[in-house]
Amino acid sequence: MQPDKNLNPDTDDLPLRANTNHILVRHYVLDLTLHFDRKVISGSVVLFLEPSSGSGSKTEDGIGPGSCIIEAGRSHDVYVCRSHNEDTVEDGTEGIGKAMTKVEKILGAGERDGAECQALSGVRAQTPPKTEMIQSSHLWETTSDDDFTLVMDCCDLHVSKVEEVDISSVFASERSGVRLVNQQTAFIQNLISMPSDQWRQKHQLFSLCSQAPGAQHGSSLQFYRDQWSLQVRKKGVASAQGFPCALRICYETRPTGGSVRWTKDQDNRVCVYTAGSPINNRALFPCQEPPVAMSTWQATVRAPSECVVLMSGEEEAVPVGDGDTSLLIWNYYVTMPMPASTFTLAVGHWHQVPAEMAPAVERGLKTDCSKTAKLGDRPGERVQADQMSGHGSSISEVVKGSPLKTGSGDQTTHSDSALCYSSLEDATLSVTDYSGIVNDSISCSHDDYPCRFTEESTRSQRVIQHRVFGPVSLLQKAQVGVLKLLPRCLAAAHTILGVHPFPRLDVLIVPAGFSSLGMASPHIIFLSQSVLCAGSPGTEEKSLSLCGSRICHEIAHSWFGLVIGARDWTEEWISEGFATYLEDIIWAQAQKLPSQETAEQSDLKALLRWRRLSDELQNSDEALQILRPNMGNTGQVSDSGSSMVKHALNPDKTFMQVHYLKGYFLLRFLASQVGEQQFINFFRLFVKKYHGQLILSQDFLQMLLITFPDLEREGLTLSAIHADWLDRPGIPKWLYERSAVWSQARLVEEVKAEVVKWILLSQSHQGKGRKRKRIEPKVNYKELTSEQLVVLLELLLEEEELSVPTMLALQRTYSLQDQDAEVQHRWCELVVKHAYTQAYGDVEHFLVHYQAMGVYLYGELMVQEDPQQQALARRCLSLVQEEMDQSARRVVEEMVL
């Protein structure tokens, strides 16, 4: 099978090359070592493969001669591997003893083979080719086009070896004449299909098999790597059914690979994390990127002993020593099949944020999260990193496991949530609690895996285990801005959506160069420092709204984006629109706002998003404004299973939010048709039916129309929704009409009244011949929430001129340095527009510390054609360009240099 010829990597579409219609990876076993000195990750990945349905034939009972049948003991966790021709083992003990003896004999060879992989990878990496767009094994040309080709998504990796793993040598039959190839194939097929209640034995077997040596009966498999794929063949094998069911790929990443970000944290310590870039994980390990290729995985990661390894995994890893080396070994695994793109890794000198709060900080958080900004507050001194050094965990403690092992089961972690969790027990819910809604007619429709939605204990687990990590210099801000809010947000999400899909959650404050405000993955969330409280100690409560909203947004992705994913990645709105819609509802619940205040806050945020969307649609290519760019072809792939993600590599799309905003407004429109309570009720039913699955837009919309049949009777059909919202650019009529209502809401009218005061103040400073010492008119300014401050500054941005005294008064009245990053962003825009030189320091601080939000501001500095502002832009770029996200850096350099 040749890869599709019509895939053009020179376009702005991302090719997904894996031939998932022919063969699927069901499980990955990764064995990785981090080399901070060279900024590479070396090691191997073992793929456990299964031919897709229709790609080959089986015997009538699905089990070939000499197959292995996996069983589990009832009274103890054992397994039995037997030939199909052997007698049944009545007592598993004797059988397991024989099997384990064979395992012990072979593990030595497996370890040697793994070391060979590591060594070979390291030797080859010392003298890499200058440009390696194409790479192949020595005898690739000797294979035939008639041989079956496994195609994996791969980019920016140096592959040193691909070999078949000799699983049969681990559990070889003692009888002569048994066909070992069939035995191995059947064993893997049975291993993949083991029932979910035996997941622990299943993962143990995957681990043992991954350590088996390479096949001795032939040479290494032949491979070829181009820009976007790794292709593997076994000479003489013409079908997926005959292709090896387990193979090992030895490889090494590249320092500039698009999936891995090597940088320094806010304490200037080296670190690395997966970037979540448009190419996902294909530059971290060869994988099948199409979302339909859902799999489980387990990983062993070796890292320097002073580092902490965080990863997608269902249990908190406790590191162990790696022999006589200075490395520690961390092990993670997952049991829920998910797309390979959701695999996430972060390694650095992180410290766990402690629960014990400094008295001043604790007092500062007693106020409600919704408290408005106190006028006249002055920024305080910044907390230095060395003052916080006592809050981190030493590596000796980490090795012992004490700060990382924080409990198991359904109990909340003691070390990181004790202050917050107790207050949740007797909390009175201020909105309808949907957590008890069930529909027994709807049951799990996904493949078999240990599902939390079926566990009785999880239904009442409002707060899952959680930890927060970050650099030492940000621990205090993370205490107030994340750790204190996290249990509230988790409990609120449970109230709205029900069972948490994952058993635990780590939150990491990522380096300043992280390209967005947050990223959700299974069991781990990356948060930008841009969402942390901006104020000095004791004043942080004023800027919690952005942090709380973002936490709720990322938590919402556990349901929409992770446990329910998009079958076609062009439908980003399925995850981002849903998370944006739900963040307001969950955050209001976390603050326990009364219904009237919830509605008012919701309308205010809707107006802000409308203004943002309207501006974006006026300044973007129409092709990038469509929520379903493939329209009627959405979800379709080639015969092999490969496809293209439309516009995924377009640099303009990277900074657009149309999928967030237009998707959010579509959901608001639907909620307005059925009622918000009924709509959230429907969300619960939809999650119950589709968790663990991939969906298209019509899956959600069709279920909605079936649940609320009056909608179609009133003319709201699936085709109408597609036409108005999903398949065309621009703004639907409903949104135009509704935005006029939002612009007249009470909270907005309050802001408009304040804007008039500021305009009058500015006008009072204008004109010639005014006295140098002038008595300022006394004006009483109303306290405003952070969202109202954003509206205020946006409206003032529409003014042609604001006087210098007015700018100074604005800055002092609202203590803009202590506000959240959204407010500071608008303030910086105002400073640039009116060339308010006294606050250029604020602009520089913003561009250095809030890189996830600063790209647009560089353009504003350059477009004014003010030499001082352009010099400021160049200076800021020179300070941060080494740590900037690659995509952001390219865009900024085009504007500035």
C-alpha positions in Angstrom: 0.0 0.0 0.0 1.5 3.3 -1.1 0.7 6.5 0.9 -1.9 8.8 -0.7 -0.3 10.8 -3.5 -2.7 13.7 -3.1 -1.4 14.8 0.3 0.5 18.1 -0.3 2.6 19.0 2.8 3.4 22.4 1.2 -0.2 23.6 1.8 -1.5 25.0 5.0 -3.4 21.7 5.6 -1.9 19.2 8.1 -1.6 15.6 6.6 -2.7 12.7 8.8 -0.9 9.9 7.0 -1.5 6.9 9.2 -3.4 4.1 7.4 -5.8 3.5 10.2 -8.4 1.8 8.0 -5.9 -1.1 7.5 -4.2 -1.5 10.9 -4.5 0.1 14.3 -2.2 0.6 17.3 -4.1 -0.6 20.3 -1.4 0.1 22.9 1.9 2.0 23.1 4.7 1.2 25.6 7.2 4.1 25.7 10.7 3.9 27.2 12.2 7.3 27.2 15.3 9.0 28.6 15.7 12.8 28.7 19.0 14.4 27.9 18.9 18.0 29.0 22.5 18.7 27.8 21.5 17.9 24.2 17.8 18.8 24.4 16.7 15.5 23.1 14.6 12.5 24.2 15.9 9.1 23.2 14.4 5.6 23.6 11.9 3.4 22.0 8.2 2.8 21.6 6.7 -0.6 21.2 3.5 -0.8 19.2 0.9 -3.4 19.7 -1.0 -3.7 16.5 -4.3 -5.1 15.3 -5.5 -5.3 11.7 -8.6 -3.3 11.2 -11.9 -5.1 10.4 -11.9 -6.3 6.8 -8.2 -6.2 6.4 -7.6 -9.9 6.7 -9.2 -13.2 7.5 -9.5 -15.2 10.7 -10.4 -18.7 11.6 -14.1 -19.3 12.3 -13.7 -18.9 16.1 -11.3 -16.0 15.7 -8.4 -17.9 17.2 -5.7 -19.5 15.2 -3.7 -22.6 15.9 -1.3 -22.4 18.8 -3.1 -19.4 20.2 -2.7 -18.1 23.7 -5.7 -17.6 26.0 -5.4 -15.2 28.8 -7.3 -15.9 32.0 -7.5 -14.4 35.4 -7.5 -16.2 38.7 -10.6 -15.5 40.9 -8.9 -15.3 44.2 -5.6 -13.8 43.2 -4.2 -11.7 40.4 -2.6 -14.3 38.2 -2.7 -15.1 34.5 -2.3 -18.3 32.5 -0.8 -18.5 29.0 -1.4 -21.8 27.3 -1.2 -23.2 23.8 -4.6 -23.8 22.3 -3.6 -27.5 22.0 -2.6 -27.9 25.6 -4.7 -29.2 28.4 -6.5 -26.7 30.6 -4.6 -25.7 33.7 -7.0 -26.3 36.6 -5.0 -24.4 39.2 -3.4 -21.2 37.8 -0.5 -21.4 40.2 1.6 -24.0 38.4 0.9 -22.5 35.0 1.9 -19.0 36.1 5.1 -20.3 37.6 6.2 -21.8 34.3 5.2 -18.7 32.5 7.1 -16.4 34.9 10.2 -18.6 34.7 10.2 -18.1 30.9 9.7 -14.4 31.5 12.6 -14.2 33.9 14.8 -15.9 31.4 14.0 -13.6 28.6 14.0 -10.3 30.5 17.7 -10.1 30.5 17.8 -10.3 26.7 15.0 -7.7 26.6 17.0 -5.3 28.8 20.1 -5.8 26.7 18.0 -5.1 23.6 16.6 -1.9 25.1 20.1 -0.8 26.0 21.1 -1.4 22.4 18.2 0.8 21.3 19.3 3.6 23.6 23.0 3.3 22.7 22.4 3.1 19.0 20.1 6.1 19.2 22.8 8.1 21.1 25.6 7.2 18.7 23.6 8.1 15.6 22.5 11.4 17.2 26.1 12.6 17.7 26.6 13.0 14.0 23.2 13.7 12.5 22.8 14.7 8.9 22.6 18.4 8.2 19.2 18.0 6.6 17.3 14.8 7.0 14.0 15.2 5.2 14.3 11.7 3.9 15.7 8.7 5.8 15.5 5.0 5.1 16.9 1.7 6.3 19.6 0.0 4.3 17.4 -2.4 2.4 14.2 -0.4 2.0 14.6 -0.7 -1.8 14.5 -4.5 -1.6 10.9 -4.5 -0.4 8.1 -4.6 -3.0 5.2 -2.2 -3.4 3.1 -5.3 -3.1 4.3 -5.7 0.5 2.0 -4.3 3.1 3.2 -0.9 4.5 2.5 0.3 8.0 2.3 4.1 7.8 2.8 6.1 11.1 2.6 9.8 11.5 6.1 11.0 12.2 8.0 14.3 11.9 11.4 15.6 13.2 12.5 12.2 14.6 15.7 10.3 13.9 14.7 6.6 13.6 17.6 4.3 14.1 15.9 0.9 14.1 12.6 -0.8 13.6 12.3 -4.4 14.6 9.7 -7.1 15.2 9.3 -8.0 18.9 9.6 -11.7 19.5 6.6 -12.1 21.9 6.5 -15.9 21.3 9.9 -16.3 22.9 8.3 -15.1 26.2 5.4 -17.5 26.2 6.7 -20.1 23.7 5.0 -23.4 23.6 7.0 -26.4 24.8 5.4 -28.6 22.2 7.2 -29.1 19.0 5.4 -28.3 15.7 3.4 -25.4 17.1 3.3 -22.5 14.7 4.9 -19.8 16.8 3.9 -16.9 14.5 0.2 -17.8 14.9 0.7 -18.2 18.6 2.2 -14.7 18.9 -0.5 -13.2 16.8 -3.3 -14.8 18.7 -1.7 -14.0 22.0 -1.6 -10.3 21.2 -5.2 -10.4 19.9 -6.3 -11.9 23.1 -4.2 -9.5 25.2 -5.8 -6.6 23.4 -9.3 -7.9 24.0 -8.8 -8.8 27.7 -11.8 -7.5 29.7 -11.6 -4.2 31.6 -11.7 -5.8 35.0 -8.3 -7.4 34.2 -6.7 -4.1 33.2 -3.9 -4.5 35.7 -2.8 -7.9 34.4 -3.2 -6.6 30.9 -0.8 -3.7 31.5 1.7 -6.1 33.2 1.6 -8.3 30.2 2.1 -5.4 27.8 5.1 -4.3 29.9 6.6 -7.8 29.9 6.1 -8.2 26.2 7.7 -4.8 25.4 10.9 -6.1 27.0 11.2 -9.1 24.8 14.1 -9.1 22.3 13.9 -8.5 18.6 12.9 -11.4 16.4 15.9 -13.7 15.7 14.6 -15.3 12.5 15.2 -12.2 10.3 16.8 -8.8 9.9 15.3 -5.6 11.2 12.1 -4.4 9.5 12.7 -2.0 6.6 11.6 1.6 7.0 11.4 4.8 5.2 10.8 8.3 6.7 9.7 11.4 4.8 8.6 14.8 6.2 5.3 13.6 7.6 5.5 9.8 8.0 7.4 6.7 9.0 6.6 3.7 6.7 7.5 0.2 7.7 7.5 -3.1 5.7 8.3 -6.7 6.3 9.6 -8.3 3.1 7.1 -10.8 1.7 4.2 -9.8 3.9 1.4 -8.7 1.6 -1.5 -8.0 4.1 -2.1 -6.3 7.4 -3.2 -9.7 8.8 0.3 -11.1 8.3 2.1 -8.0 9.5 3.9 -8.3 12.9 1.6 -7.6 15.7 4.3 -6.1 18.0 7.2 -4.0 16.8 9.8 -1.7 18.4 10.9 1.6 17.0 14.2 3.0 18.4 14.4 6.8 17.8 15.5 10.2 19.1 13.7 13.5 19.0 15.3 16.7 17.7 15.9 19.8 19.8 13.7 21.9 17.5 11.0 19.3 16.9 7.5 20.8 16.8 5.9 18.5 19.4 8.5 19.2 22.2 9.4 22.5 23.8 12.8 22.8 25.4 13.0 26.1 27.3 13.6 27.6 30.8 11.1 28.2 33.5 10.5 31.4 35.4 13.4 30.5 37.7 15.7 30.1 34.8 15.8 26.3 35.2 15.8 24.1 32.1 12.6 22.2 31.4 10.7 20.5 28.6 7.0 19.9 27.8 4.9 18.7 25.0 3.8 21.8 23.1 0.3 20.8 21.9 1.2 22.3 18.5 -0.7 21.7 15.3 1.4 18.6 14.6 0.5 17.1 18.0 2.8 14.3 19.2 4.3 13.0 15.9 7.6 14.7 16.8 7.6 13.1 20.2 7.1 9.5 19.1 5.8 7.7 15.9 2.1 7.4 16.3 -1.2 7.3 14.6 -2.6 10.8 14.7 -6.1 10.5 13.3 -8.5 10.8 16.2 -10.2 7.5 15.3 -6.9 5.7 16.3 -7.7 5.6 20.0 -5.3 3.6 22.1 -4.0 3.1 25.6 -0.4 3.6 26.7 2.1 3.3 29.4 5.4 5.0 29.7 8.7 4.8 31.6 10.5 8.1 31.7 14.1 8.5 33.0 15.0 12.0 34.1 17.6 13.8 36.2 17.0 13.2 39.9 16.3 16.8 40.7 13.4 16.9 38.2 9.8 16.1 38.5 8.0 14.2 35.7 4.3 15.0 35.1 2.4 13.1 32.5 -1.0 11.8 31.5 -1.6 8.9 33.8 -4.3 7.5 36.1 -2.1 7.2 39.2 0.4 9.6 40.7 3.9 8.2 39.9 6.4 7.7 42.7 9.9 7.7 41.2 12.5 5.1 41.9 16.2 5.1 41.4 17.8 3.9 38.1 20.6 1.7 39.4 23.9 3.5 39.8 22.9 6.4 37.6 21.8 9.9 38.7 18.4 9.4 37.1 15.0 8.6 38.5 12.4 6.4 36.8 8.8 7.5 36.6 6.0 5.2 35.4 2.6 6.3 34.1 -0.3 4.5 32.4 -3.8 5.0 31.1 -6.6 2.5 30.8 -9.1 4.6 28.8 -8.4 4.5 25.0 -7.8 8.0 23.7 -6.2 9.6 20.6 -2.4 9.7 20.7 -2.6 13.5 20.5 -3.8 13.6 24.1 -0.5 12.1 25.5 1.1 14.9 27.5 4.5 15.2 29.2 6.3 17.9 31.3 9.6 17.5 33.0 11.3 20.3 35.0 12.4 21.6 38.4 8.8 22.0 39.4 7.7 22.3 43.0 4.3 21.3 44.4 2.3 24.2 45.6 1.7 23.7 49.4 -1.6 24.0 51.1 -0.3 26.0 54.0 -1.0 29.6 53.3 0.9 32.6 54.7 -1.5 34.4 57.1 -1.6 37.6 54.9 -2.4 35.6 51.8 -5.1 33.5 53.6 -6.8 36.6 54.9 -6.8 38.1 51.5 -8.8 35.3 50.1 -11.6 35.4 52.6 -13.5 37.8 50.3 -15.9 36.4 47.7 -14.3 35.8 44.3 -16.8 38.1 42.7 -15.7 41.1 44.8 -15.2 44.3 42.7 -12.0 46.2 42.4 -11.2 48.4 45.4 -10.5 51.9 44.1 -7.1 53.5 44.9 -5.1 50.4 45.7 -1.4 50.9 45.0 0.8 48.1 43.7 3.0 46.6 46.3 6.5 45.1 46.1 7.0 41.9 44.2 7.7 38.8 46.1 11.2 37.6 45.3 11.9 33.9 44.4 14.3 33.4 47.3 11.6 34.4 49.8 9.5 31.5 48.5 12.2 28.9 48.4 10.9 27.2 51.5 7.7 26.2 49.8 9.2 23.7 47.4 9.8 20.1 47.9 13.4 18.9 48.0 14.4 16.1 45.8 15.2 13.9 48.8 11.6 14.2 49.7 10.5 13.5 46.1 12.5 10.3 46.0 10.8 9.1 49.2 7.5 9.9 47.5 6.1 11.9 50.4 5.1 15.1 48.5 4.0 13.3 45.4 2.0 10.4 46.8 -1.1 12.1 48.1 -3.7 9.4 48.6 -5.7 6.9 46.5 -9.2 6.0 45.8 -11.9 8.6 46.1 -10.3 10.5 48.9 -9.2 14.1 48.4 -5.5 14.8 48.8 -4.6 16.0 52.2 -1.6 18.1 51.3 -3.2 20.2 48.6 -6.8 20.8 49.3 -7.4 20.5 53.1 -8.3 24.2 53.5 -10.8 24.2 50.6 -12.4 20.8 50.7 -13.9 21.0 54.1 -15.8 24.1 53.2 -17.4 22.3 50.3 -19.1 19.6 52.4 -22.0 21.8 53.6 -22.1 24.2 50.8 -25.5 25.2 49.6 -25.8 25.2 45.8 -27.2 28.4 44.4 -28.2 26.9 41.1 -30.0 23.7 40.2 -27.8 20.7 41.0 -27.9 18.3 38.1 -25.6 15.8 39.6 -28.4 13.3 40.3 -29.8 13.3 36.8 -29.6 9.8 35.3 -31.4 8.1 32.5 -31.2 4.3 32.9 -32.2 3.8 29.3 -28.8 5.2 28.2 -25.8 3.0 29.0 -22.1 3.0 28.0 -21.7 2.7 24.2 -17.9 2.7 24.1 -15.4 -0.1 23.9 -14.7 -2.0 27.1 -12.5 -0.1 29.5 -12.6 0.7 33.3 -15.2 3.4 33.1 -15.8 5.8 36.0 -19.3 6.6 34.7 -20.4 3.0 35.8 -18.8 3.2 39.3 -21.2 4.0 42.1 -18.5 5.7 44.2 -17.6 8.3 41.6 -21.2 9.7 41.5 -20.6 11.5 44.8 -17.0 12.3 44.3 -17.3 16.1 43.8 -13.6 16.8 44.1 -11.0 14.5 42.6 -7.4 14.2 43.7 -5.5 17.3 42.6 -2.1 18.9 42.9 -0.6 22.1 41.6 3.0 22.5 40.4 5.1 25.4 39.3 8.4 27.2 39.6 9.4 28.5 43.1 8.9 32.1 42.1 5.2 31.6 41.3 4.2 29.3 44.2 2.5 32.1 46.2 0.5 33.3 43.3 -0.4 29.7 42.4 -1.6 29.1 46.0 -4.1 31.9 45.8 -5.0 31.9 42.1 -5.1 28.1 41.5 -4.9 25.8 44.5 -7.5 27.7 46.5 -9.9 27.9 43.5 -9.4 24.4 42.1 -11.6 22.4 44.6 -14.4 24.9 44.1 -14.2 24.6 40.4 -14.0 20.8 40.4 -17.0 20.6 42.7 -19.0 23.1 40.6 -18.2 21.1 37.4 -19.4 17.9 39.1 -22.6 19.8 40.1 -23.2 20.8 36.4 -21.9 17.8 34.5 -21.8 14.9 36.9 -19.1 12.2 37.2 -15.5 13.4 36.7 -14.2 11.4 33.7 -10.7 11.1 35.2 -9.7 10.1 38.8 -7.1 12.8 39.4 -5.7 16.1 38.1 -2.4 17.8 38.1 -2.1 21.5 37.2 1.2 22.9 36.0 2.1 26.6 35.7 4.1 26.4 32.5 6.9 28.7 31.3 6.2 32.2 30.1 6.6 31.2 26.5 3.6 28.9 26.5 1.5 30.0 23.6 -2.0 30.0 25.1 -3.8 30.5 28.4 -4.3 26.9 29.1 -4.3 23.3 27.6 -6.3 20.4 29.0 -5.1 16.8 28.7 -6.1 13.6 30.5 -5.1 14.0 34.1 -3.1 17.2 33.6 -3.8 20.9 32.8 -1.2 23.4 31.6 -1.9 26.9 32.8 -0.2 30.1 31.6 1.2 32.4 34.2 -0.9 35.1 32.4 -4.0 33.9 34.3 -2.4 34.2 37.8 -3.3 37.0 40.1 -1.4 40.1 39.1 -1.6 42.1 42.4 0.8 42.3 45.3 0.2 40.0 48.3 -3.1 40.7 50.0 -4.7 42.2 46.9 -5.0 39.1 44.7 -8.7 38.6 45.2 -9.3 41.5 42.8 -8.0 39.5 39.8 -9.3 36.0 40.4 -12.0 36.1 37.7 -9.7 35.3 34.8 -7.9 32.5 36.6 -11.2 31.0 37.8 -12.8 31.2 34.4 -9.8 29.6 32.7 -9.6 26.8 35.3 -13.3 26.1 34.7 -12.7 26.2 30.9 -9.9 23.6 31.1 -11.9 21.4 33.5 -14.8 21.5 31.1 -12.6 19.9 28.5 -12.5 16.7 30.6 -16.0 16.1 29.3 -15.9 18.0 25.9 -12.6 17.5 24.2 -11.2 14.5 26.0 -13.8 11.9 27.2 -15.9 13.1 24.2 -13.8 14.1 21.2 -14.2 15.4 17.7 -14.0 12.6 15.1 -12.9 15.3 12.6 -10.3 17.8 13.9 -11.7 20.6 11.7 -14.7 20.7 14.1 -12.8 22.4 16.9 -15.9 24.1 18.1 -17.1 20.7 19.5 -14.5 21.1 22.2 -13.6 24.8 22.3 -17.1 26.2 21.9 -18.5 23.8 24.5 -15.7 24.6 27.0 -16.2 28.4 26.5 -20.0 28.0 27.0 -19.6 25.9 30.1 -16.8 27.9 31.8 -19.3 30.7 32.6 -21.8 28.3 34.1 -19.2 26.4 36.1 -17.5 29.6 37.3 -20.8 31.1 38.4 -21.6 27.9 40.4 -18.1 28.0 41.9 -18.7 31.5 43.2 -22.3 30.6 44.3 -23.7 33.6 42.5 -27.5 34.1 42.7 -29.4 33.5 39.5 -29.9 37.2 38.7 -26.2 38.0 39.1 -25.3 34.9 37.1 -27.5 36.1 34.2 -26.0 39.6 34.3 -22.4 38.4 34.3 -23.2 36.0 31.5 -24.6 38.8 29.3 -21.6 41.0 30.1 -19.2 38.3 29.0 -21.4 37.6 25.9 -21.0 41.3 24.9 -17.2 41.1 25.3 -17.1 37.9 23.2 -19.4 39.5 20.6 -17.0 42.5 20.2 -14.0 40.1 19.9 -15.7 37.9 17.3 -17.0 40.8 15.3 -13.5 42.4 15.2 -12.0 39.0 14.2 -14.4 38.3 11.4 -13.8 41.8 10.0 -10.1 41.1 9.8 -9.7 37.5 8.7 -10.0 35.3 5.6 -13.6 34.1 5.2 -12.3 30.5 4.7 -11.0 30.6 8.4 -14.4 31.7 9.7 -16.3 28.5 9.0 -16.8 26.1 11.9 -17.2 23.1 9.6 -14.8 23.8 6.7 -15.3 20.4 5.2 -19.0 20.8 5.3 -20.8 17.7 3.9 -17.4 15.9 3.7 -16.7 16.3 7.4 -15.5 13.0 8.9 -14.6 11.4 5.5 -11.2 9.9 5.0 -9.4 8.1 2.2 -9.5 4.4 1.6 -6.4 4.0 3.8 -7.8 6.2 6.6 -5.5 9.1 5.9 -6.9 12.6 5.7 -6.0 16.3 5.9 -6.8 18.8 8.7 -7.9 21.9 6.7 -5.9 25.1 7.6 -4.2 23.4 10.6 -0.8 24.8 9.5 -2.1 28.2 8.5 -0.2 30.7 10.8 -3.2 33.1 10.8 -5.5 30.4 12.2 -3.2 29.9 15.2 -4.2 33.2 16.8 -7.9 33.1 15.8 -10.7 32.3 18.3 -13.6 31.8 15.9 -14.1 28.2 17.0 -14.3 29.3 20.6 -16.5 32.3 20.1 -18.8 31.3 17.2 -19.2 27.8 18.8 -20.1 29.5 22.1 -22.7 31.6 20.5 -24.3 28.7 18.7 -24.7 27.0 22.1 -26.2 30.1 23.6 -28.6 30.3 20.7 -29.7 26.7 21.2 -30.0 27.3 25.0 -32.3 30.2 24.2 -34.6 27.9 22.2 -35.0 25.3 24.9 -34.2 27.1 28.2 -30.9 27.0 30.0 -31.8 24.5 32.7 -33.2 22.1 30.1 -30.1 22.6 27.9 -27.7 21.7 30.8 -30.0 18.8 31.6 -29.5 17.7 28.0 -25.7 18.0 28.3 -25.8 15.5 31.1 -27.8 13.0 29.0 -25.5 13.6 26.0 -22.4 12.9 28.1 -23.9 9.8 29.5 -24.6 8.5 26.0 -21.4 9.5 24.1 -18.6 9.4 26.7 -15.7 7.5 25.5 -16.5 8.2 21.9 -15.7 10.5 19.0 -18.5 12.6 17.5 -19.4 14.9 14.7 -21.6 18.0 14.9 -24.6 16.2 13.7 -24.4 13.6 16.6 -25.0 16.4 19.1 -27.5 18.4 17.0 -29.6 15.3 16.0 -29.9 14.2 19.6 -30.9 17.7 20.6 -33.6 17.8 17.9 -34.9 14.4 18.9 -35.0 15.4 22.6 -36.8 18.6 21.8 -39.1 17.8 18.9 -40.8 21.2 19.1 -37.6 22.8 17.6 -38.1 21.2 14.2 -41.8 21.9 14.3 -40.8 25.6 14.7 -38.5 25.4 11.7 -35.1 24.7 13.4 -33.8 21.8 11.4 -30.3 20.2 11.1 -29.8 21.7 7.7 -30.8 25.2 9.0 -28.3 25.0 11.8 -25.6 23.9 9.3 -26.4 26.7 6.9 -26.7 29.5 9.5 -23.9 28.6 11.9 -21.5 25.9 10.7 -21.0 26.0 6.9 -20.7 29.7 6.1 -18.6 32.6 7.2 -19.9 35.7 8.8 -22.4 36.3 11.6 -25.9 34.7 11.9 -28.9 37.0 12.1 -29.8 35.9 15.7 -26.4 37.0 16.9 -26.7 40.5 15.4 -30.1 40.9 17.1 -29.0 39.5 20.5 -25.9 41.6 20.6 -28.0 44.8 20.7 -29.7 43.4 23.8 -26.4 42.7 25.5 -25.1 46.2 24.8 -28.0 47.6 26.8 -27.7 45.3 29.8 -27.5 46.9 33.3 -23.8 46.1 33.9 -22.9 47.6 30.5 -25.0 50.7 31.1 -23.0 51.2 34.3 -19.8 51.1 32.3 -21.1 53.5 29.7 -21.9 56.0 32.5 -18.3 55.7 33.7 -17.0 56.2 30.2 -18.8 59.5 29.9 -17.1 60.7 33.1 -13.7 59.9 31.7 -14.4 61.5 28.4 -15.5 64.7 30.2 -12.4 64.7 32.3 -10.2 64.4 29.2 -12.0 67.2 27.5 -11.5 69.4 30.5 -7.8 69.1 30.0 -7.9 70.0 26.3 -7.5 73.5 24.9 -4.8 76.1 24.9 -3.8 78.6 27.6 -5.0 76.6 30.5 -3.3 77.2 33.8 -0.4 74.9 34.8 -1.9 74.3 38.2 -5.5 73.4 37.8 -8.0 72.1 40.3 -9.2 68.8 39.1 -12.9 68.3 39.1 -14.0 65.9 41.8 -15.6 62.8 40.2 -16.9 59.8 42.0 -16.0 56.8 40.0 -18.0 53.6 40.4 -16.3 50.3 41.4 -16.1 47.9 38.5 -15.6 44.2 38.1 -12.7 43.1 36.0 -15.0 42.3 33.0 -16.5 45.8 33.3 -13.0 47.3 33.3 -12.3 45.5 30.0 -15.5 47.0 28.5 -14.5 50.4 29.9 -11.1 50.3 28.3 -12.4 49.0 25.0 -14.9 51.8 24.8 -12.2 54.4 25.7 -10.0 52.9 22.9 -12.6 54.2 20.5 -11.8 57.8 21.5 -9.5 59.7 19.3 -7.7 61.5 22.1 -7.3 61.1 25.8 -5.3 63.6 27.8 -2.2 62.6 29.7 -3.7 63.5 33.1 -6.7 61.3 32.2 -4.4 58.4 31.5 -2.7 58.9 34.8 -6.0 59.1 36.7 -7.2 55.9 35.0 -4.1 54.1 36.0 -4.3 55.2 39.6 -8.1 54.9 40.1 -8.3 51.3 39.1 -4.8 50.2 40.1 -4.4 48.7 36.6 -1.1 47.1 37.5 -3.0 44.9 39.9 -5.7 43.8 37.5 -5.8 40.6 35.6 -4.1 40.1 32.2 -7.2 40.8 30.2 -7.5 44.2 31.8 -3.8 44.9 31.5 -3.9 44.0 27.8 -6.6 46.6 27.1 -4.7 49.1 29.2 -1.5 48.5 27.2 -3.5 49.0 23.9 -4.7 52.3 25.3 -1.1 53.3 26.3 0.2 52.5 22.8 -2.7 54.3 21.0 -2.2 57.5 22.9 1.6 57.3 23.2 1.4 57.5 27.0 5.1 57.2 27.5 4.9 57.2 31.3 3.3 53.7 31.1 5.6 52.2 28.5 7.1 50.1 31.4 3.7 48.5 31.8 3.7 47.5 28.1 7.2 46.0 28.4 6.2 44.1 31.5 3.2 42.7 29.7 5.1 41.6 26.6 7.7 39.9 28.7 5.5 38.2 31.3 2.2 37.6 29.4 3.6 36.2 26.1 0.5 34.1 25.4 -1.5 37.4 25.0 1.1 39.8 23.6 1.3 39.0 19.9 -1.3 41.5 18.8 0.3 44.2 20.9 3.5 43.9 18.9 1.5 44.8 15.8 0.0 47.8 17.5 3.5 49.1 18.5 4.7 48.8 14.9 1.7 50.1 13.1 1.8 53.5 14.9 5.2 54.2 13.1 6.4 55.9 16.3 10.2 55.3 16.6 10.0 55.0 20.4 7.3 52.5 20.2 9.0 50.5 17.5 12.2 50.5 19.6 10.1 49.2 22.5 8.8 46.3 20.4 12.3 45.3 19.3 13.7 45.5 22.8 10.9 43.3 24.2 11.4 40.8 21.4 15.1 40.6 22.1 14.4 39.9 25.7 12.0 37.0 25.1 12.6 35.6 21.6 14.6 32.6 22.9 11.8 31.4 25.1 8.9 32.3 22.8 6.6 29.7 21.2 7.9 29.1 17.7 4.7 30.0 15.9 4.3 33.2 17.9 8.0 34.1 17.4 7.7 33.7 13.6 4.6 36.0 13.5 6.2 38.6 15.7 9.5 38.6 13.9 7.6 39.2 10.6 6.0 42.3 12.2 9.0 43.7 14.0 12.2 42.8 12.1 
